[in-house]
Amino acid sequence: MTDKIYDIAIIGGGPAGIFAAYYARLRKLDVALIETLPNLGGQPNTLYSQKKIYDIAAIPSITGSELTEQLIEQINFIGCDKFLGTSVSNINQVDDDKWELTTDNDNNKTIIAKSIIIALGNGAFEPRKLTFDYDHELETNNIRYFVNDIEDFRNQDIAIAGGGDSAVDWAVDLNKVSNRTFLIHRRNKYRAMENSVDHLNSSSVEQLNPYIIKDVKPNVDKMDIIMKKLKSDDIDTITVDKLLVNYGFVSDSKILKEWNIDLEGPFIKVNEHMETNLPNVFAIGDIVTYSSKLQLIATAFAEGPIAVTKAIRNIYPERDFFEHSTSLFEN
Ligand SMILES: Cc1cc2nc3c(=O)[nH]c(=O)nc-3n(C[C@H](O)[C@H](O)[C@H](O)COP(=O)(O)OP(=O)(O)OC[C@H]3O[C@@H](n4cnc5c(N)ncnc54)[C@H](O)[C@@H]3O)c2cc1C
């Protein structure tokens, strides 16, 4: 358990959660921001990092990753406690005025807060894994589903599996530090921006397509990747130090069924203050439903301040006033 009692614990570090955390810090609250993945950003960063977004007010166009960078710059400017690579598995009221959040990190470490904002989008993102049985010991040193540190790949023979933006971009970037880089894709054409594919084609990355991976096996401290060439009987094997699997992400919000929270289908029902049926538990972003709800970043950005303002009124009734950010920064 962390000793601190936060004013607000925010579950989910997508656009809704990051901006709500920033706004809550601006209103001088103690905030914990908890995100399953090792990086903040949610869908724009994970699902469409290179695609442009055209409907954020005052920003004519911005890619998913640029939007994430700016949100992170904004929250880092004011700071908040971030728990990355941490999934909230349950929430329980421990007192009239406190909630305990159970996480899957450090032996189910708990976080205590006076209020909660649930901003978990479509649910926790998990990387799509290799679909066949393999020796999971390989995940210790050889198989990766995320790049946490580029140095992990330096001077190594590496393979990247996948054909989307992320796989192509990582192949080009990791090739700058690796000894040798293979990109394994089951089609001849990539699902990536033309510009990224141009970079790939002018790099020394060895493109293996159309191949599917049939098996992976330990080979001393390296690993063998056994591949089948599609529309042929060819079976080929390469030996590498690391395999980065980049097959995209799946998400799941079934977890909410255990939280005693009122749902409509997979969505959380909220009132005009973004309050759920549970005291001091709010919800914002793609996970909520109300009349006229739009699953947009612009809407998620507006819902954060509404929830934070009501949370302040509930937990600090004496602070029942509203301030503009211009005056907040001057104080
Ligand atoms: C291809 C595509 C294009 C889009 N284009 C646009 C567009 O042009 N304009 C626009 O406005 N919107 C667009 N959207 C929609 C937009 O991305 C979403 O409305 C927005 O991401 C919602 O933000 P969120 O923070 O609510 O959820 P998310 O972005 O889904 O973030 C939720 C975060 O919560 C984390 N999480 C989940 N469960 C837990 C847990 N138990 N513990 C800890 N963390 C958890 C997840 O890992 C995730 O990072 C697009 C969506 C897609 C898929």
The ligand as an SDF file (V2000), in Angstrom:
LIG
                    3D

 53 58  0  0  0  0  0  0  0  0999 V2000
   -8.4890    4.3430  -35.4870 C   0  0  0  0  0  0  0  0  0  0  0  0
   -9.1270    5.3910  -34.5880 C   0  0  0  0  0  0  0  0  0  0  0  0
   -9.1860    6.6990  -35.0110 C   0  0  0  0  0  0  0  0  0  0  0  0
   -9.7660    7.6700  -34.1840 C   0  0  0  0  0  0  0  0  0  0  0  0
   -9.7990    8.9590  -34.6230 N   0  0  0  0  0  0  0  0  0  0  0  0
  -10.3060    9.9220  -33.8250 C   0  0  0  0  0  0  0  0  0  0  0  0
  -10.3500   11.2860  -34.2520 C   0  0  0  0  0  0  0  0  0  0  0  0
   -9.9410   11.6250  -35.3720 O   0  0  0  0  0  0  0  0  0  0  0  0
  -10.8640   12.2160  -33.3920 N   0  0  0  0  0  0  0  0  0  0  0  0
  -11.3430   11.8850  -32.1430 C   0  0  0  0  0  0  0  0  0  0  0  0
  -11.7540   12.7700  -31.3900 O   0  0  0  0  0  0  0  0  0  0  0  0
  -11.3300   10.5880  -31.7270 N   0  0  0  0  0  0  0  0  0  0  0  0
  -10.8340    9.6110  -32.5400 C   0  0  0  0  0  0  0  0  0  0  0  0
  -10.8490    8.3020  -32.1070 N   0  0  0  0  0  0  0  0  0  0  0  0
  -11.4500    8.0000  -30.7810 C   0  0  0  0  0  0  0  0  0  0  0  0
  -10.5150    8.4230  -29.6330 C   0  0  0  0  0  0  0  0  0  0  0  0
   -9.2360    7.8200  -29.8040 O   0  0  0  0  0  0  0  0  0  0  0  0
  -11.1420    8.0310  -28.3150 C   0  0  0  0  0  0  0  0  0  0  0  0
  -12.3820    8.7250  -28.1840 O   0  0  0  0  0  0  0  0  0  0  0  0
  -10.2270    8.4010  -27.1400 C   0  0  0  0  0  0  0  0  0  0  0  0
   -8.9980    7.7040  -27.2190 O   0  0  0  0  0  0  0  0  0  0  0  0
  -10.9030    8.0720  -25.8060 C   0  0  0  0  0  0  0  0  0  0  0  0
   -9.9840    8.3590  -24.7840 O   0  0  0  0  0  0  0  0  0  0  0  0
  -10.0650    7.5970  -23.3550 P   0  0  0  0  0  0  0  0  0  0  0  0
   -8.9650    8.1930  -22.5570 O   0  0  0  0  0  0  0  0  0  0  0  0
  -11.4530    7.6140  -22.8740 O   0  0  0  0  0  0  0  0  0  0  0  0
   -9.7630    6.0590  -23.7060 O   0  0  0  0  0  0  0  0  0  0  0  0
   -8.4620    5.3290  -24.2920 P   0  0  0  0  0  0  0  0  0  0  0  0
   -7.7830    6.1720  -25.2960 O   0  0  0  0  0  0  0  0  0  0  0  0
   -8.9580    3.9860  -24.7150 O   0  0  0  0  0  0  0  0  0  0  0  0
   -7.4850    5.1760  -23.0360 O   0  0  0  0  0  0  0  0  0  0  0  0
   -7.8410    4.3450  -21.9620 C   0  0  0  0  0  0  0  0  0  0  0  0
   -6.5680    3.9020  -21.2390 C   0  0  0  0  0  0  0  0  0  0  0  0
   -6.9280    3.2350  -20.0300 O   0  0  0  0  0  0  0  0  0  0  0  0
   -6.0430    2.1430  -19.8190 C   0  0  0  0  0  0  0  0  0  0  0  0
   -6.7110    1.1580  -18.9600 N   0  0  0  0  0  0  0  0  0  0  0  0
   -7.7620    0.3830  -19.2700 C   0  0  0  0  0  0  0  0  0  0  0  0
   -8.1060   -0.4010  -18.2310 N   0  0  0  0  0  0  0  0  0  0  0  0
   -7.2460   -0.1030  -17.2310 C   0  0  0  0  0  0  0  0  0  0  0  0
   -7.0830   -0.5890  -15.8920 C   0  0  0  0  0  0  0  0  0  0  0  0
   -7.9000   -1.5230  -15.3860 N   0  0  0  0  0  0  0  0  0  0  0  0
   -6.0660   -0.0910  -15.1440 N   0  0  0  0  0  0  0  0  0  0  0  0
   -5.2380    0.8680  -15.6440 C   0  0  0  0  0  0  0  0  0  0  0  0
   -5.3630    1.3650  -16.9120 N   0  0  0  0  0  0  0  0  0  0  0  0
   -6.3490    0.8890  -17.6850 C   0  0  0  0  0  0  0  0  0  0  0  0
   -5.8020    1.6010  -21.2380 C   0  0  0  0  0  0  0  0  0  0  0  0
   -4.6030    0.8250  -21.3090 O   0  0  0  0  0  0  0  0  0  0  0  0
   -5.7360    2.9050  -22.0390 C   0  0  0  0  0  0  0  0  0  0  0  0
   -4.4090    3.3880  -22.1660 O   0  0  0  0  0  0  0  0  0  0  0  0
  -10.2960    7.3100  -32.9090 C   0  0  0  0  0  0  0  0  0  0  0  0
  -10.2190    5.9800  -32.4820 C   0  0  0  0  0  0  0  0  0  0  0  0
   -9.6560    5.0120  -33.3020 C   0  0  0  0  0  0  0  0  0  0  0  0
   -9.5930    3.5820  -32.8270 C   0  0  0  0  0  0  0  0  0  0  0  0
  1  2  1  0
  2  3  1  0
  2 52  2  0
  3  4  2  0
  4  5  1  0
  4 50  1  0
  5  6  2  0
  6  7  1  0
  6 13  1  0
  7  8  2  0
  7  9  1  0
  9 10  1  0
 10 11  2  0
 10 12  1  0
 12 13  2  0
 13 14  1  0
 14 15  1  0
 14 50  1  0
 15 16  1  0
 16 17  1  0
 16 18  1  0
 18 19  1  0
 18 20  1  0
 20 21  1  0
 20 22  1  0
 22 23  1  0
 23 24  1  0
 24 25  2  0
 24 26  1  0
 24 27  1  0
 27 28  1  0
 28 29  2  0
 28 30  1  0
 28 31  1  0
 31 32  1  0
 32 33  1  0
 33 34  1  0
 33 48  1  0
 34 35  1  0
 35 36  1  0
 35 46  1  0
 36 37  1  0
 36 45  1  0
 37 38  2  0
 38 39  1  0
 39 40  1  0
 39 45  2  0
 40 41  1  0
 40 42  2  0
 42 43  1  0
 43 44  2  0
 44 45  1  0
 46 47  1  0
 46 48  1  0
 48 49  1  0
 50 51  2  0
 51 52  1  0
 52 53  1  0
M  END
$$$$
